[in-house]
Amino acid sequence: MKVLQNKVALITGGARGIGKAIALELAEAGANIAITDVAPQPEMESTVNEIKSLGVDALAIHADAVSFAQAQQAVDQIVEYFKRLDILVNNAGITRDGLLMRMSEEDWDLVMNVNLKSVFNYTKAAIRPMMNQKSGKIVNISSVVGVMGNAGQSNYSASKAGIIGFTKSIAKEVASRNIQVNAIAPGYVETAMTEKLTDDQRKLLTDAIPLKRTAQPKDIANVVKFLSSPDSDYITGEVINVNGGLYM
Ligand SMILES: NC(=O)c1ccc[n+]([C@@H]2O[C@H](COP(=O)([O-])OP(=O)(O)OC[C@H]3O[C@@H](n4cnc5c(N)ncnc54)[C@H](O)[C@@H]3O)[C@@H](O)[C@H]2O)c1
């Protein structure tokens, strides 16, 4: 039997990038998958078909992670369809980089809402079915810059640091219900979010990474699988750095 056989996992921002890699990894491990995203319908359908080709069931729901009402609706729809919810991966995220002097209030609010409020929205909506089942796994995708900071990313870093405080608090709140809540702080991962870097910027960055390579989405998905499985049942409130040694 596969390690996540018959489990149901929800991945926010699961249509592409790291979220898609996580969806495929958990599906390979036997979990049925729901993704929520604001990506175009054809892209969501294509991801769902790829997941289904691995022999599990999958559902795509168009939902803006910023809206609590849409998060609640999505979770209700998933529980109605699959009859349970075992794993929540809060992955949806964006960047709106700029030095503070030039950062608009809109860019601050948008990043905090998409990256941090979404984690509140989905965790609050998912915690009830998990409590009823007396088990659950929540994995929040933070970032290396949430732990070490980065010039030009004060909004993004603050949102990712906020996820860490939230993770530890909720881990304490729900530990007695057999729900484990952890975070992953990825380093530089090759996705649409990071493709804007010039070759020079990329070389500088790679030189600073002890393992001398950037991450592939699967490097992050592997750790999500571990934190979603019974192998990590005694780990909660933890932040796992997956960054090639960039920050230790
Ligand atoms: N790529 C990196 O180097 C890196 C490093 C550390 C952390 N992260 C984090 O990993 C997560 C995934 O990043 P990625 O690199 O795959 O980015 P990506 O841009 O490739 O994918 C992000 C996904 O989130 C979705 N999304 C955006 N806004 C949304 C909203 N309001 N509601 C629902 N879905 C929404 C997008 O449509 C997309 O499918 C993010 O939280 C990001 O901050 C990425």
The ligand as an ORCA input file, in Angstrom:
! r2SCAN-3c Opt
* xyz 0 1
  N      10.062     29.829     -6.717
  C      10.806     30.085     -5.653
  O      12.015     30.310     -5.732
  C      10.184     30.071     -4.277
  C      11.027     30.148     -3.166
  C      10.493     30.131     -1.887
  C       9.119     30.041     -1.730
  N       8.310     29.986     -2.822
  C       6.869     29.910     -2.584
  O       6.354     28.734     -3.169
  C       4.985     28.958     -3.531
  C       4.780     28.581     -4.988
  O       5.612     29.407     -5.783
  P       5.988     29.100     -7.306
  O       7.397     29.437     -7.490
  O       5.483     27.757     -7.693
  O       5.130     30.248     -8.021
  P       4.263     30.197     -9.365
  O       3.998     31.623     -9.685
  O       4.900     29.327    -10.373
  O       2.901     29.488     -8.867
  C       2.069     30.092     -7.913
  C       0.663     29.559     -8.091
  O      -0.194     30.262     -7.167
  C      -1.348     30.698     -7.870
  N      -1.934     31.885     -7.249
  C      -1.449     33.159     -7.290
  N      -2.306     33.988     -6.681
  C      -3.353     33.232     -6.241
  C      -4.562     33.516     -5.567
  N      -4.881     34.773     -5.211
  N      -5.409     32.501     -5.294
  C      -5.103     31.232     -5.669
  N      -3.984     30.908     -6.323
  C      -3.129     31.895     -6.611
  C      -0.851     30.984     -9.286
  O      -1.907     31.043    -10.203
  C       0.110     29.821     -9.489
  O      -0.552     28.671     -9.983
  C       4.701     30.432     -3.245
  O       4.086     30.556     -1.970
  C       6.087     31.035     -3.200
  O       6.121     32.209     -2.436
  C       8.804     30.002     -4.099
*
